[in-house]
């Protein structure tokens, strides 16, 4: 999933740091691109495409916990070659989202010091516990 996010950031220029990207936490291989005045489109990897991937040895290595850099190049090349040979329509589903709205988080330098660890936390991440500011880690919030 994170490889896909890297690719989206590189291809679009949208990044978490610029607050142009937001993670939904749904765990899906999908994303929505939005441009004010132009609209939005949702892109999702087709299930049929995903269903083909387990036949490649590359994913056996990944399931065994191997990082891509630890997988033999010939094994990686096999799946990459196959993927690039697929027509665009085999990879993803794209649909316009005419009613999509996006409210980007307004950046702020307002912060508070966590009473437990002493580190500063930007205000939108501060958790109040017993009426005092805590960072998420020290608040006990499990998310």
Secondary structure, 3 states (H helix, E strand, C coil): CHHHHHHHHHHHCCCCCCCCCCCCCCCCCEEEEEECCCEEEEEEECHHHHHHHCCCHHHHHHHCCCCHHHCCHHHHHHHHHHHHHCCHHHHEEEEECCCCCCCCCCCCCCEEECCCCCCEEEHHHCEEECCEEECHHHHCCCC
